[in-house]
Amino acid sequence: MTTLELKDGNVWAVRGDLDMQSVPEVLGQAGKIMEADSEQVLDLGEVSRIDTAGLACLIELLRDARENDLSLRFQNIPARMRAVARVCGLEGILPKDAFQRLPAYASGSPSSGDLP
C-alpha cells in the first residue's frame, strides 16, 4: 500500500511504490497538499519502487501545484527515480543537484564495474 502523509509542517512523505497501480491512490490523496498556502515539500526518500507512471504522477503534481499557485519541491530523490527521469528526458523536473550523484551507467556510458 502506498501512502501520502504529512510528516512535519509542510513536508509530505510518499511511502511505498510509486507505480501504475498506486498512482491513482497517490493523486487522490494529493488534494491535501493543494489546499496549503505555503511552499510544500514532497519527501520521496521512502519510495521503494518507481516506474514511468510514477514519474508522470510527479509531473502532474507539479502541474496541479502551479495551477493552484503553490510552490512544490521534491527532496530525498532516490537514485532509481533520477535514472528513470534521465532516461525519459525529464530530469528538468527534478533539482539539478539530483543528477550529480548518478552512477556512470545511468548517463548512458556503461563500463565494467559500473553496473549494480
Phi and psi restraints in degrees (value plus and minus 20) as a CYANA .aco file:
   2 THR   PHI    -123.1   -83.1
   2 THR   PSI     116.0   156.0
   3 THR   PHI    -148.5  -108.5
   3 THR   PSI     136.1   176.1
   4 LEU   PHI    -145.3  -105.3
   4 LEU   PSI      92.4   132.4
   5 GLU   PHI    -150.3  -110.3
   5 GLU   PSI     126.4   166.4
   6 LEU   PHI     -90.6   -50.6
   6 LEU   PSI     101.5   141.5
   7 LYS   PHI    -113.5   -73.5
   7 LYS   PSI     -68.1   -28.1
   8 ASP   PHI    -187.8  -147.8
   8 ASP   PSI     100.4   140.4
   9 GLY   PHI      38.4    78.4
   9 GLY   PSI    -120.6   -80.6
  10 ASN   PHI    -134.2   -94.2
  10 ASN   PSI      -3.1    36.9
  11 VAL   PHI    -125.0   -85.0
  11 VAL   PSI     104.0   144.0
  12 TRP   PHI    -129.9   -89.9
  12 TRP   PSI     117.9   157.9
  13 ALA   PHI    -130.5   -90.5
  13 ALA   PSI     111.5   151.5
  14 VAL   PHI    -116.0   -76.0
  14 VAL   PSI     103.8   143.8
  15 ARG   PHI    -141.6  -101.6
  15 ARG   PSI     105.6   145.6
  16 GLY   PHI      92.8   132.8
  16 GLY   PSI    -180.6  -140.6
  17 ASP   PHI     -99.7   -59.7
  17 ASP   PSI     125.4   165.4
  18 LEU   PHI    -140.7  -100.7
  18 LEU   PSI      66.1   106.1
  19 ASP   PHI    -161.3  -121.3
  19 ASP   PSI    -194.8  -154.8
  20 MET   PHI     -73.3   -33.3
  20 MET   PSI     -58.3   -18.3
  21 GLN   PHI     -94.2   -54.2
  21 GLN   PSI     -54.1   -14.1
  22 SER   PHI    -114.5   -74.5
  22 SER   PSI     -36.8     3.2
  23 VAL   PHI     -75.7   -35.7
  23 VAL   PSI     -66.9   -26.9
  24 PRO   PHI     -78.1   -38.1
  24 PRO   PSI     -58.9   -18.9
  25 GLU   PHI     -84.4   -44.4
  25 GLU   PSI     -65.6   -25.6
  26 VAL   PHI     -84.4   -44.4
  26 VAL   PSI     -64.8   -24.8
  27 LEU   PHI     -82.9   -42.9
  27 LEU   PSI     -55.9   -15.9
  28 GLY   PHI     -84.7   -44.7
  28 GLY   PSI     -56.7   -16.7
  29 GLN   PHI     -98.3   -58.3
  29 GLN   PSI     -40.3    -0.3
  30 ALA   PHI     -89.6   -49.6
  30 ALA   PSI     -33.6     6.4
  31 GLY   PHI     -76.2   -36.2
  31 GLY   PSI     -49.4    -9.4
  32 LYS   PHI     -81.8   -41.8
  32 LYS   PSI     -57.9   -17.9
  33 ILE   PHI     -88.1   -48.1
  33 ILE   PSI     -61.5   -21.5
  34 MET   PHI     -89.2   -49.2
  34 MET   PSI     -32.8     7.2
  35 GLU   PHI    -101.9   -61.9
  35 GLU   PSI     -29.7    10.3
  36 ALA   PHI     -92.4   -52.4
  36 ALA   PSI     142.8   182.8
  37 ASP   PHI    -141.1  -101.1
  37 ASP   PSI      -6.2    33.8
  38 SER   PHI    -159.1  -119.1
  38 SER   PSI     155.7   195.7
  39 GLU   PHI     -76.9   -36.9
  39 GLU   PSI     117.4   157.4
  40 GLN   PHI    -138.1   -98.1
  40 GLN   PSI     130.4   170.4
  41 VAL   PHI    -142.0  -102.0
  41 VAL   PSI     113.2   153.2
  42 LEU   PHI    -127.5   -87.5
  42 LEU   PSI      89.7   129.7
  43 ASP   PHI    -105.8   -65.8
  43 ASP   PSI      97.4   137.4
  44 LEU   PHI    -123.8   -83.8
  44 LEU   PSI      -9.5    30.5
  45 GLY   PHI     -84.8   -44.8
  45 GLY   PSI     -41.1    -1.1
  46 GLU   PHI    -125.2   -85.2
  46 GLU   PSI      -3.8    36.2
  47 VAL   PHI     -97.0   -57.0
  47 VAL   PSI      99.9   139.9
  48 SER   PHI    -106.3   -66.3
  48 SER   PSI     -47.8    -7.8
  49 ARG   PHI    -174.3  -134.3
  49 ARG   PSI     122.4   162.4
  50 ILE   PHI    -158.7  -118.7
  50 ILE   PSI     126.9   166.9
  51 ASP   PHI    -148.8  -108.8
  51 ASP   PSI    -191.7  -151.7
  52 THR   PHI     -84.6   -44.6
  52 THR   PSI     -49.4    -9.4
  53 ALA   PHI     -85.4   -45.4
  53 ALA   PSI     -57.6   -17.6
  54 GLY   PHI     -84.2   -44.2
  54 GLY   PSI     -61.0   -21.0
  55 LEU   PHI     -85.2   -45.2
  55 LEU   PSI     -61.3   -21.3
  56 ALA   PHI     -81.5   -41.5
  56 ALA   PSI     -54.9   -14.9
  57 CYS   PHI     -81.6   -41.6
  57 CYS   PSI     -63.6   -23.6
  58 LEU   PHI     -83.6   -43.6
  58 LEU   PSI     -59.9   -19.9
  59 ILE   PHI     -83.4   -43.4
  59 ILE   PSI     -61.9   -21.9
  60 GLU   PHI     -83.1   -43.1
  60 GLU   PSI     -60.6   -20.6
  61 LEU   PHI     -83.0   -43.0
  61 LEU   PSI     -61.0   -21.0
  62 LEU   PHI     -83.4   -43.4
  62 LEU   PSI     -61.5   -21.5
  63 ARG   PHI     -83.4   -43.4
  63 ARG   PSI     -65.7   -25.7
  64 ASP   PHI     -81.8   -41.8
  64 ASP   PSI     -61.4   -21.4
  65 ALA   PHI     -81.6   -41.6
  65 ALA   PSI     -65.5   -25.5
  66 ARG   PHI     -80.6   -40.6
  66 ARG   PSI     -62.7   -22.7
  67 GLU   PHI     -84.5   -44.5
  67 GLU   PSI     -45.5    -5.5
  68 ASN   PHI    -119.2   -79.2
  68 ASN   PSI      -4.8    35.2
  69 ASP   PHI      30.8    70.8
  69 ASP   PSI      24.5    64.5
  70 LEU   PHI    -139.1   -99.1
  70 LEU   PSI     117.7   157.7
  71 SER   PHI    -108.7   -68.7
  71 SER   PSI     105.6   145.6
  72 LEU   PHI    -149.4  -109.4
  72 LEU   PSI     109.1   149.1
  73 ARG   PHI    -152.9  -112.9
  73 ARG   PSI     141.2   181.2
  74 PHE   PHI    -126.9   -86.9
  74 PHE   PSI     128.2   168.2
  75 GLN   PHI    -159.1  -119.1
  75 GLN   PSI     141.6   181.6
  76 ASN   PHI      33.6    73.6
  76 ASN   PSI      32.1    72.1
  77 ILE   PHI     -96.8   -56.8
  77 ILE   PSI      98.3   138.3
  78 PRO   PHI     -82.9   -42.9
  78 PRO   PSI     128.6   168.6
  79 ALA   PHI     -76.0   -36.0
  79 ALA   PSI     -60.1   -20.1
  80 ARG   PHI     -81.9   -41.9
  80 ARG   PSI     -58.0   -18.0
  81 MET   PHI     -87.5   -47.5
  81 MET   PSI     -61.1   -21.1
  82 ARG   PHI     -82.0   -42.0
  82 ARG   PSI     -60.5   -20.5
  83 ALA   PHI     -84.9   -44.9
  83 ALA   PSI     -62.7   -22.7
  84 VAL   PHI     -82.8   -42.8
  84 VAL   PSI     -63.2   -23.2
  85 ALA   PHI     -82.2   -42.2
  85 ALA   PSI     -62.0   -22.0
  86 ARG   PHI     -85.3   -45.3
  86 ARG   PSI     -66.1   -26.1
  87 VAL   PHI     -80.7   -40.7
  87 VAL   PSI     -56.1   -16.1
  88 CYS   PHI    -103.2   -63.2
  88 CYS   PSI     -23.0    17.0
  89 GLY   PHI      52.7    92.7
  89 GLY   PSI       6.6    46.6
  90 LEU   PHI    -136.7   -96.7
  90 LEU   PSI       1.6    41.6
  91 GLU   PHI     -82.5   -42.5
  91 GLU   PSI     -36.8     3.2
  92 GLY   PHI     -84.5   -44.5
  92 GLY   PSI     -37.7     2.3
  93 ILE   PHI    -102.2   -62.2
  93 ILE   PSI     -34.1     5.9
  94 LEU   PHI    -126.1   -86.1
  94 LEU   PSI     135.6   175.6
  95 PRO   PHI     -77.3   -37.3
  95 PRO   PSI     125.2   165.2
  96 LYS   PHI     -77.5   -37.5
  96 LYS   PSI     -57.1   -17.1
  97 ASP   PHI     -91.0   -51.0
  97 ASP   PSI     -30.2     9.8
  98 ALA   PHI     -86.1   -46.1
  98 ALA   PSI     -41.2    -1.2
  99 PHE   PHI    -117.8   -77.8
  99 PHE   PSI     -24.1    15.9
 100 GLN   PHI     -91.5   -51.5
 100 GLN   PSI     -42.9    -2.9
 101 ARG   PHI    -121.3   -81.3
 101 ARG   PSI     -11.1    28.9
 102 LEU   PHI     -91.7   -51.7
 102 LEU   PSI     117.8   157.8
 103 PRO   PHI     -88.4   -48.4
 103 PRO   PSI     140.3   180.3
 104 ALA   PHI     -77.5   -37.5
 104 ALA   PSI     -57.1   -17.1
 105 TYR   PHI     -85.1   -45.1
 105 TYR   PSI     -45.0    -5.0
 106 ALA   PHI     -94.6   -54.6
 106 ALA   PSI     -39.3     0.7
 107 SER   PHI    -113.6   -73.6
 107 SER   PSI     -12.9    27.1
 108 GLY   PHI      73.9   113.9
 108 GLY   PSI      -8.3    31.7
 109 SER   PHI    -147.2  -107.2
 109 SER   PSI      52.5    92.5
 110 PRO   PHI     -88.3   -48.3
 110 PRO   PSI     126.7   166.7
 111 SER   PHI    -164.3  -124.3
 111 SER   PSI     142.2   182.2
 112 SER   PHI     -78.5   -38.5
 112 SER   PSI     116.2   156.2
 113 GLY   PHI      72.2   112.2
 113 GLY   PSI     -34.2     5.8
 114 ASP   PHI    -103.4   -63.4
 114 ASP   PSI     -45.7    -5.7
 115 LEU   PHI     -96.5   -56.5
 115 LEU   PSI     122.7   162.7
